[in-house]
Amino acid sequence: MSQPVAPQFQPVHIGEEANPPAVVLPNPESLFRSRADRLRQLAPDHPLASYLRFLASLADAQARVLAGLPPPTLPASDEFELALQHGMAPIARARVPIDDVAMTTLERLLAETGEIAMPDAAAAARDGVVAADMSERRAMIVNLVADSIPAEEIAEHIFVAAALQIHFTRLASLLPAERIKATGDGACPACGGPPATSSVVDWSRSQAARFCACATCATKWHVVRIKCVGCSSTKGIHYLHVEGAADTIKAECCDECGCYLKILYASKDTSLDPVADDIASAGLDLMVRERGFRRLGFNAFLAGL
């Protein structure tokens, strides 16, 4: 275990004024392929190597499914405009209908994953989703939207979660970024979902800024550093990391609410991925939970770990 470490600050590059955007919308075309590459990079000699390789193949399948899908449909114009005017998530997961496009996305992902190598348990779970009727599949989607996966159906929900990522990432990519407003540090301003992790970046005009990354639609939103993403407290914030591991991934812990969220220092390692590196750093979750903190972020691919 590690001892708490003091917050770290990085200077803004001379000659550039830091002015981070409120939100950064995803690019579905590059997102899943980049994630697949990162998962494969993380797999060698990792205790979760077989799982990381399976998820890499699943991310490849997500990328392949994008081609040929019918275009996603944003909410009706009046509802959409009302959400934007009032600072609400315009594609809120609880309100956006799971339409034919979403169900087609799931169907095509199941077909695309038919030939990829996966553990026997994962193959059995995929077969279960393939055999499930429409109402059973919708019930799994409801579970995921509520960030609540039944312990006995975790493997099945992984495939449904992967399809939802495709669908909501495509929806988010169509949003007017300049009109998206923060709905609260701990909720995605696009879909209302929780973050998987947060990252400190080194982008132009965003040096040392922190962005949370949505576990569902991959939208990133700016959040002030040294502040709890869950309760917004600036008191009792400290950082933990696994001794002997790279210090590019830490758990930001809040003594006020007892929650933690991982923070990835992409400013030091640009290959870090908000979802892939969250999974690969599962040991940090175990360590922090032993100290009594609850995970604030959600990642369906970590549900069974």
Secondary structure, 3 states (H helix, E strand, C coil): CCCCECCCCCCCCCCCCCCCCCEECCCHHHHHHHHHHHHHHHCCCCCCHHHHHHHHHHHHHHHHHHCCCCCCCCCCHHHHHHHHHCCCCCCCCCCCCCCHHHHHHHHHHHHHHHHCCCCHHHHHHHHHHHHCCHHHHHHHHHHHHCCCCCHHHHHHHHHHHHHHHHHHHHHHHCCCHHHCCCCCCCCCCCCCCCEEEEEECCCCCCCCCEEEEECCCCCEEECCCCCCCCCCCCCCEEEECCCCCCCCEEEEEECCCCEEEEEEECCCCCCCCCCHHHHHCHHHHHHHHHCCCEECCCCHHHCCC
